Amino acid sequence: MTARALMVLGTTSGAGKSWLATALCRWLARQGLKVAPFKAQNMSNNARVVPGLAGGLGEIGSAQYFQALAARVAPEVRMNPVLLKPERDTASQVVVLGEVRADLAQLPWRERSERLWPFAREALHGLMAEHDVVVIEGAGSPAEINLHASDYVNMRTAREANAACLLVTDIDRGGAFAHLYGTHQLLPAAERALLRGFVLNRFRGDAGLLAPGPEQLRALTGVPTLAVLPLWRGHGLPEEDGVFDDAPSGPADGLRIAVVTYPRISNLDEFQPLRAMPGVRLRWARSVAELDGADWIVLPGSKHTSGDLAWLRAQGMAAAIERHAAAGGAVLGICGGLQMLGEALVDPQGVDAGEPATLPGLELLPLVTHFEPPKLLRCTRARFGAVGGAWAALSGVGFDGYEIRHGRSSGAADVALHNAEGEPIGWQRGSVLGLYAHGLFESDAALHALFGASVRTLDSVFDGLADFIDARFEPGSLLRLIARQGPSR
């Protein structure tokens, strides 16, 4: 391996690893370095379609997709060789180098980890052989002592890459110094030696009030605090794993859009542009009360369509959505959301439900969805035909998106969207629109058609992240982190 490795670890989930790794990818790329992101294993239902091995297509976690764009390199499956997509509380789909591996999903956790590590290790070596720097993201905490022996995502990867490691903590939660010290102390001595800096993230107030905490922490551990990063809500990068900041965004008198947030929501990162759209009030809805007063109701993707549909019914939200549509209110379903809007979900092999089932849908679109084991992955160039009602502004609009699904839908609804091959991938009836293509709100043309405005480009978001850390890390510390510290393994 020839590359240097810089790794971002966290004291907890949600500490800011993905955000910081993305910022580092752009900062290092701006130094003229060839940079690649890497995360050995990601657990997320937010995924993107990217080039796979042998000329095919695969999927990786959205975080590594955005990190690759920040690094100015093409995303590919080696950047996230293992992706776990939770389907139920006790089951996840296992995706290895972009492809579903049903055989590995059945293995016990520790045995599965040992089977997965060789794939991750080979991918890491390949990226390090082809780049100047690999920015590695950890998962959760590296100091989960009950899992440490089988955890290959954190310190096993760090040792393999001889990585200089940053440990980031969310100081807004409280207990940051205890989190940093406790994590340091629970690691074996050889792994502690890889920790090169602490980062305090999401700080509010006067940084001078932190003293003498960082100095005392360094005296105890030998590790300096290299940066204090203020809380920054408007950075523009989608959250990786869920709705971290679920407060409504936008003006109270704006167009009110409610995105239904069911338990197995997927690909929610595609709604990030709506949070910054002028004149839009975006709300994440988990109850009937949070649907009240909405102009648009959006049913996003789902990794467990039948389960999330059952949840909608149990919450009383299904009936509220039906009343909204009956009154002429706009409803948009994307992928799994589209499937819920149909008349029935037919799953003879238990691909979605876990066991053979045929379930009724919301019956807002005259479509029936059949689930099949082969997963359809494709990058999609789509164009709307004639669209009516609340969605009329989209007529003739084209956009580039992607599809990740097991379901295939057909029926008597009016076709609203075709892909470049002429296949129907979107349907409408009245105020209800369903699409299989993700990415509508990431299209500048679609945003202009719907709202008459646009938002910051992703490229400007990445540059903003890089500027932010450049101004707040100890001067020279980032380049020192990637200086050679010893032979690579």
N, C-alpha and C positions, 0 to 999 in steps of 0.2 A: 504494500500500500504506500502511496506517495503523498496523499493529501494530509493536511492537518485537520483535526476534528475539534469542533467547539460544540459542547453539549449543554442544553438547558434542562435542568432538573427542577422539580417543584416540591415544596414541603407538603402540598396537598393537591388534589384535583382543583382546577379552577384558579390556580395561583397566578396564571399568566404565561405559562410556558409557550403556548402556540403563538400568542401575540408577540412575545419577545423573540422567538425563533424567526418569525416572519420579518421583524424589523432587522434582525442581524443578517438575514439573507440579503436584504436590499443594501444594507450598509456595507457589507463585505463586497457585494457585486460592484458597488460604486468605487471601491478601491482598485478596480481592474482585475479582480480575482474571479476565477471560474468556480462557481459555488453550486452545491446541490444540497437539498434538504433530505432528511432521513428520519423516519420513525419506525422502529422495528415492528411494533404492533400498535394499532390504533383500535379503540373501541368507540364506534360512532356510526350513526345512521345518516350522516352527512357525507356523501361520496360524489366523486366526479369520474367521468369516463375519460380514459387516457390511453395512449398506445401501450400495448402489452408486449409480451414476448412473441417471437416468431411472426411478427407482422399483424397480430390480432389486436383486439381491444380488451382492456381490463378496467378495473375501478380501484381507486385509492381514496383515502380520507380527504375531505375537502381541505383540511388544514395543510396537508403536504402539497396539494394542488396549488393553493394560494402561495405557499412558500416557494414553490418552483417558479411561479410567475414573478414573485418578488426578486428571486435570484437571477431572473432573466434567462432561464433555461426551460426547455420543454418538459412538462410533467410526464412521468412514466412510472410503471408499476414498481420498480425497484425502490422508489422513494418511500413507499409504505408497503413492504412485502407481505405483511399480514394485517388484514382488516377484519375485525369482529363486528358484526352488525346485529345488535340485540333484537330478537323477535318476541321473546317473552321473558319473564323474570329469570327463568332458569335455562334459557336456550338462546344461542346466537348462531347466525350464519357465519361460517368461516371462509374468508376469501384469501387465497394465497397467490401472490404475484398476479393479482387481478382476476383469478378464476375461483368459482365456488368449489369448495372441497367438503362434500357431505360426509366423507369417510372420517375426516378429522374432527368434525363437529360432534361426533358421538364419543370421543375419547374423554376420560377424566382430565381435569384441568392440568395437573402437573405432568401427566404423561403427554398430553397434547403440546405443552410448552417445549418439552424436549424434542418433539418431532418437528416443531415449527422453527426452532432456533437455527438449524442449518440453512433454511431458506433465507432467514434474515441475515445471517452471517455472510452468505455468499453475495447477497445484494449489497451489503455494506462494503465488502471488499471491492466489488465491481465499481461502485460509485467513487470510492477513494482512489482507485487506480486511474480514474478519468478526470478528476477535478483537483483544484488547488485546496479547497476547503469544503468540508461537509459539515453542515449545521444539523445537529442531531437533537431531536426532541424526546424527552423522557415521557413517562406516563404515571399519573398519580404521584405517589411518593416513592423514592428509592429505599426507604427505611421501613417498609412493611415487613417486619421480621418473620411473620408467619409465612410469607410468600418469597422471601429473599432467595432461597435456594433454587427456586424454579423461575424466578423473574429474569427474563432475558432482555426486557425492554429498557431497563435502566442501567445498573452497574455492570452487567455482563457485556452489554454493548459498549459502555464507557471504557471498560478494560480492553476490549477487543480493538477499539479504535485509538487507544491511548489518548482519550479526549480530555481537553481542558474543560472542566465543568463549572457552570454557574448554577447556583441554587437560589431560586426565586421564591418569595413568599408574599402573600397578600396581607399587607399590614392593616388594611381596612377591616379585616375580620377580627383583629386583636390577637395578642399572643405571638407576634411575629418573631421576637427574639427567642422565645422558648421553642418555636417551631424550627428555627434555624439551628439552634444549639442541639436540640433533641435529635434532629435528623443527622447532624454531624456525628454525634456520639454513638448512634445506633449502627453506623456503618463500620465495617472492619477497617483497620488502620490503612491497609493498602488502598482502599477505596476512598477514604478520607483524603488521602494524598492527591487525589485527582480534583478535589474541590478547590477552585482557584479564586472564587469570588462569590459574595452574597449580593442579592438584589432585593431591595424593599420596593414592592410594587403597590400601586393604588394608595399612595400617601396623601392625606389631606392636612393642610396646615403648614406651619413653619418648620422646615426641616431642622432648624437649629435646636428644636425641642427634643430631638432624638438623642442628643449627647447626654451622658457618655455611653449610651447603649452600644453603638458600633465599635467604639474603642474597647469596651469591656469584652464584647463578643470576640474581637480579634485576639485579645489577650488570652481568652479561654481556648480558642480554636486555631489560631494562627492564620485565619482566613479573613481578608479584608472585605468590607462592604464597598463594592465598586460603584453602586448607583442607588439613588433614591428616585423612583419614578412616580410623579404625581398621578392621582386618579384622573383619567382622561376618558370620558364617556363617548366623545364624538370622533374617535380615531377612524372610524369607517370600515374596520375589518370585521367580518362576521364572526360571531362566537362559534367555537368549534362544536361543542357537544350539546348545547341546549340554549334555552332562553335565559342567559345569565342576568341581564338587566331587563326585567319584564315590565317596567313602568311604561305607560303609554308615552309615545313620542309624537311631537308635532303639535300644531295649534289646536286648541279645543274646538274652534269653529271650522276646522278643516274637513275634508272628505274623510269620513270615518270608516276605516278598514279594520275588520276584526279577523285575525288569523287564528283559526281553531287549533289549539295546542293540545292534541291528544297524547297519550303516554308514549306511543311509538312513532312520533312525528319524525319525518326524515327530510333532508335537504332544505332545512329551514334557512340556511345561509343565503338562498336565492332571494329572500325578502329584505335583506340588508339595505338595498337602495331605497326602499319605501320609508325607512326610518329617517332618511335625510331628504326626502322629497318635499319641496315647499308645498304647503297647502294640504298635506296629508296627515291625518291623525291615526297612527298605527297602534293597535291594541292586540295583545296576545290573549286569547279568550279560552278560559277553562271552565266557564260556567254560563248558564243562561243569562245571568245578570250582565256578564261582560259582552254578550251579543246584543244587548238592548241598545237601540239607537244606531246600530251600524248601517252604513250605506251599502257597503260590500261585505259579504262573508266569504272568506277564502278557506277552503279545505285543502291543506297541503298534502305532500307525500306522506306515506306511512309504510313502515317496515312490517306491519301486521294489520292489514286492512280490515279483516273481519273482527279482530280484537278491538281495534280502535273504533270501529262502527258500533260494536256492542257498548263500548264506553260512552259514545255519544248518546246512545239511547238511555243508558243508565243515568246519565247526568241530566236528561231532559233536553239536551241540546239538539238532538235530531228533530224533535217536534218543533223547536224554535226555528231551525233552519227551514223546515218545510213551510212554516207560517210566513217567514220572510220571503221565500220564493213565491208563495201564493199571492202575496201582496205586491208582487212586481219588483221586489228587492233583488239586487245583483248578487249572484252566487258564482264563485269560480272554484272548480276542483282541478287539482293538478296531480296526475299520476294516481296514487292511492285515493286521493280525494275525488278524482274523476270516477274511479271504480265504485266508491260509496254512493255517488249520485245516481247510479244506474238502478235497474230493476232487480238484479240478482248477481250474486257472487257464486260461481260454480267451481268447486275445488275438489275434483274426484280423487286426487292423490295427496291431499293434505299439504300442498306446497305452501299455502298461506296460513291456513287454520291449524296446521299440525296434525289434522286427521281429516278424512274425507267429509265434505260438507257442502251443502247448497243453502245459501242464506239470502234473505231479501235485502235489497238495498233501499235507499231513500226514495227511489222511484221518481226522481226529478228529471232524469234523462231516460229515454227508451233505449237503453243499452243493457247487454248482458256481458259480464266479464268471466272468461274461463282462465283459470290458472294452470300453467304448464311448467314442468321442471326446468327446461332450458331458460336461463336468464337472458333477456334481450338487452344488450348494451350497444349503444351507438351514439355518435355525434350527429346532430340533426340540424339540417337547414330547413326551416319551416316557413310557410307563408299562409296568412289568412285569406280566405275567400271573402264573400259577402257576409258580413256579420251584422246583426241587428240589435236594437234595443240599447241597453247600457253599454254594450261592447262594440257599438257601431264604429267607433273611432279606430278600431283595429283592422277594419276592412282593408285588404291589400297590403298590410304591414308584414314584412319578413323579419325573421330573427334567427340567430344561431343558438342552439341549445343542446340538450343531451337527454337520453332516455336510459333508465335503469329499471327494469320491471320483469315480472313473471306473468302478469296478466295481459290478456288480449281481449279487446272489447269490440262489439259490433251491435248494430241495431238500426232503428228507424229514425234516430235523431238527425237533424240537419248537419251535414259536414261543414265544419268551420275552419279547419286547419289541415293542410297537407304537408308532407315532407317533400324533399326534392325529387323523390321517385314517384310522387303522386299518390302515396298511400295516405288514407285518412288517419289523422292522429289527434283530432279535436272535433267536438260536436257541440251543438247548441240547441236548446229549446227555450224560447222566450228569454227570460233574464238569466237563465242558467247556462253556463259555459264550462265545458270540461276539456282539459288538454293532457296529452301524454308527454309533451315536451316540457322539460324544466328550462328555466332561463328567461322567461318572458320579461321579468322586471330587471334583468341584467342587460336588456337591449335598449340602447339609446333611442332607437327608432320607436320602440313600443312605449317608452316613457314619454317621449314627446307627443305621441298620438293620444295617450291617455291623460296626460297631465300638463302638456305644453311646456315641459321643463325637463332638465336632466340633472344628474348628480355628478359628483367628482368621479373621475376615472379611477380604476383600480391602481393604475400606475402612479397617479398622484397620491393615492392613499399610501402606497408603499414608500414613496419618497418622504411623506409626512412622518411615517413611523421611523424611518432612518434618521431624519433630522431630529426627532424627539430624543432618541437614545444618544445621538452624537452630542447633544447639548448637555446630557445628564450623566453619562458615564465619566468616571475619572479620566482626565485627558491621557491619551496614549494607552489606556488599559485594554481596549479591544484588540489592538494590534499585538500587544504583548501576549494576550491570551492565545493567539495562533502562532506565536514563535515556537520553534522546535524546543520541546522539553525533554527529549530523549528519543530513542529509536522506536519506530512504530513496530507493532507486533507482526 
